[in-house]
Amino acid sequence: MPTLLDTLETPAVTTRQFGEELQASMAAIRLQIRWFGTSRSVANSQKHLAADMFDAESKFVTMRKKLIDTNHPKWKDLVGVRTKILTTWRNSTLPYPENGIRLIRRRNLEAFSERMHELHSELREAGDNLAYCYDELRETAQARLGRLYNPDDYPPTMFGLFDVLIDHPNFAPPDYLRLISPTLYQQETDRIRNRFDDAVKLAEDSFFGELSKLIEHLTERLSGTDDGKPKIFRDTVVTNLIEFFERFRRLNIGSSEELDRMVNDVRQIVGDTTADDLRNSSTLRQHVSTELSRVQASLDGLMVDRPRRNLIRRNGGHHADRD
């Protein structure tokens, strides 16, 4: 039987109903990445010296130093794996009002876990490859930092330093609370329910915001010229929009008829058009630009009318959302 989350053709229902469906159909995923900070604040004595050079008060000056060469190929490889991990996590999930936690359809958990296991192995391998270059990285840093170099800024080794940690928080209130205090149990139940109502709003806002940016970027590339020639744009300007349509199809919770209509309008405008089609036809560029501008105007109006939200609750710890 189809659920509210599996169809766009749904009758008008309340946010609470979608929140309840979200709570019943989704699992929570918390993702944290263990990482190496590539910069540090310089010592106060060094900051004072730098401030004196410019006749500045040191309390109005901040200084940081790079600990390693972030252009090193092995570091770039490692960052690339981290990007894949974060992209996979975010593209497979919906936001939740707590930093570092997102929601995934329960039926997709197994496939997601398998993919994350692969990426975890890639991260460990890339981390080890960087660790083999650690002496080189420190020697380069010492040569470039001069007196700013401090060996205490560096761990003894980079082996085992990089990792991805995933767990699944339980949102249900503990059973013992029902026995101790039914009132507190109900309060906790209501609090959790309200968080899922917020998650519905966050999902809508996220899709609205991403769609707006994609349309704006494509329209900007299509309209006008640079030195009398059509603006150059990459294939990704179009493919990113196509990927958004697919992600929206998989993750949309169907809670906003306006959002569904906007996405469908843009999908119809773009259709099967490729980047090459747009490069080769000024008429097609003008048509797509005009139609997308119309949708953008309507979208801007909706986003102005929607209340500004700041629903993410930040906790301590190094979470993926802050990377």
N, C-alpha and C positions, 0 to 999 in steps of 0.2 A: 504493500500500500504506500503510495507517495506521501511524503511528509511536506511540511511547510518549507523545508530546506531543499527539496528536490524539484521544485517547480517554480516557474515565474508567473504562472497563471493562477494566482491565489486571490481569494476575496480579501477585502479590507479587514485586517485583524490588528490587534493592539500590539504595542511593543512588548507588553508583558507576555503575550502568547508566543511571540517569536523568541523571547528570552527563555521561556520554559522549554521550547523546542530545542533551542541551542544547548541548554543544560542537559537535556535528555540525549542529544545526538552527538555531542562533542566530548573530546577528552582534552585535558590540559597538558601542555608540554612546556617545561621550563628548560631553557638552553643557556648554558654558561660556557665561556671559552677561557681557558687558562692561557695567558699570553705574556709576552715580555714587553714591558714599556720601553720604548726606544728613546726617551728623553728624560732628563732630570733637571730640577732647578739647580743652579750653581750655588756654591757656598756663599753665605752672606758676605764674607770678607772679599770674595771676588766680585760680588755685585757692588759693594761699596767702591771698589777701585774703578769699576766701569762707570759708575755714576759720577765719580769725581772727575773723570776725563771730560765730561760734558757739563760740569758744574750743576749736576742734578741731585736732588734728594733721593737717597737710595730707596726710601719707602714708596716712592712714586715710580720705581723701576722694577721690572720683572725680567729675569733672564733664565733661559733654559738652554741646555746643550744636548746635542744628539749623541747617543751612546754608540750607535753602530751606523754603518753606511746602509741606508735603506734602499739604495739603488743596487745593492749586491744581488746577483741573479738568484741565489738561494733564498734570500729574504723575500724577493718578489714571488718566487714559487710558493712560499709558505703563505703569504698574504693572499695569493690566488686561491689556495685551498680554503682559507677562512672565508673568502668571499662566496665560494660555492656553497659552503655550509650555511651561511646566513641567508643566501638567496633561496636555497632549497627549503629552509625552515619558514621563511616569510611567504614564499610562493605556495606553500602547502597548507597555510594556516590563516586564521583570522585573529585580529588583535583582541586582547583581554585587558581590562583596566588594572593591570599590575605589571610593572616593568619586568621583562625577562620571561613572561608567560604568554603563550598564545594558544589558540584552540584549533584542534584538528578533528575532522570527521573520524569517528571510531573505526569505520570500515577501511580507512586509509592508513591506519596506524602501522600495520605490518609492513606494507610497502615502504612507508616513510622510515621505519626503523632499519630496514635492510639497506636503504640508500645511505642513511646516516652512518651505519656500520662501515660501509665502503669509504665514505668521506673521512671517518675517524681514522681509518688505516692510512689514508692519504696524508692526513695532517701529521700523524706520528712519523711517517716516512719523511715528509718534507722537513719536519722539525729535526730529525736525526741528520739529514743532509746538511742543514744549517749548522748543527752542532759540530760536524766535522770541520767546518770552516771557522770555528769560534776563535781559535788563536789568531788567525789572519784578521778577523774582524776587530779584535782587541788591539792588535798591533797597528792597524790602520787608524783606529780611533785615537790611540795614544799619540801617533804622529800628527794627526790633524787637530786634536784638542789642545796639545801643548800642556801648559800648566793647569788647564781645566780638567785634564784627565785625572780620574780618581779610581783606582782599582776596586775600591769598596762598592762602586756602583754596579759591579758585575757579579752575577752568580758564579759559583765554581765551575759549573757546566751547563750546557743547554740541553743535554740529553734528558728526556722526560719532562721538559719544561712546558711543552705545548700539548694541550688536551682539550677535548670537548666533553662536557658533562650534561647529560640529559636525564631528567626525571619527570614524573607525572604527579603533580600535586593533587590531593584529594579535596574536592570542594564540599563534600558532604559534612555536616556538623557531626562531631563524635557522638556515638550512641550513649556514652556515659553521661553526657550533658543532659540528655532527656530524663535520665533517672535522678540526677542531682537537682536540676531545675528546669522544668518544662518551659518556664517563661524565657530563660536564657537560651534554651534550645530553639524556641520559636524566633527569638531575636536573631540568632545566628542564621537560621534558615532564611529569614527575610533579607538579611544582609547579603547572603550569597545570591539570592534571587535578584536583588537589585543590581549586583555586579554584572549578572548576565544581561539584564536590561541595558546596562551601560555598554556591554559588549556589542549589542545589536546596533546601538548608535555609533559606536566606534567603527564598526564594519562599514556602515553607510558612509560615514565621513571619509574613511580611508579610500573607498572606491570613488566617491565624488572628487576627492582631491587628486587622485592619480589620473582619473579620466581628464580632468581639467588641464593638468600639466601636459599630458600627451597631446591633447587637441591643440593647446596653445603652441607647443613646440612645432608640430606639423604645420599648422597654419602659418607660423612665422617663416618657416622654410619655403613654403609654397608662394607666399605673397611677396611682391616687390622684386628687386634685383640688386645685385652687387656689381657696380661698374657697368651697368647696362646688360648684364647677363643674368639668367635665372640663378637664384641662390643654390649653392651646392648643398646637398644633404645626403646623408648616409642611408644605407638600406635599413639600419636600425630604427630610423625615424618612423618607418612603416611597420617593421616587424615587431617593435616594442608594443605597438597598438594591437597587433594581431595576438600577441602573447597575452596582453591584458584581457582581450575578449575570451580567450580560453580559460584564463585563471578566474575570470568573473563567472563563466559558465560553471566551473567546478565549485566555487566557494560562495557564490551569491546566496544570501539567505532569503531573498524575496520579500524583504520588509519594506521596500520603498518602491512604489509604482513609478515615481518620477525618475529614480535612478535606472530602473529597468527600461523605461522609455528612452532615456538619453543614450544609454549604451546601445540599444537597438537602432536608434537613429544613426549613430556614428557608424555602427556596423554596416548599415545599409548604404551609407554614403561611400565608405571605403570599399566595401564589397571585396572582389578579388583583385583589386588594383595593387600593382607592385610598384616598387621604387622606380624601376625602369620605365614603367608606363607613365609615371608622373614626370620623369626627366624628359621623355620624348614627346610630350604633348602639352603645349601651353594652354590649349582649350581645356584639357582635363585638369590641369593644375588650377586654373581659374575656377572651374566648377566645384572641385573639391574644397578649395579654399573658401569660396563663398558659402557653401553649405555648412562647413565646419564652423565658420564664424557665426552663423545663425545659431547653431547648437551651443557654441561657447557663450553667446550672449544670454541664452536661456539658462545655461548652467551657472553663469556668474550670478544671475538673479536669484537662483535657488540657494546658492551658497551664502549670499548676503542675508537671505531670510532665515537660514538655519542658525541656531544658537552656536556661539563659539564654545568649544568643549575643551576641558583639560581634565580628562578622566583617568589618565594613567597615574597610578600610585607607585612612587619609586621607593624601593627598599635598598638596604645596604647590599654590598657585594658587587662583583664584576659580572654584569649581565650582558647578553648579546645585544640588546637594544641600544646599549650605550657605546658600542664600538664604532 
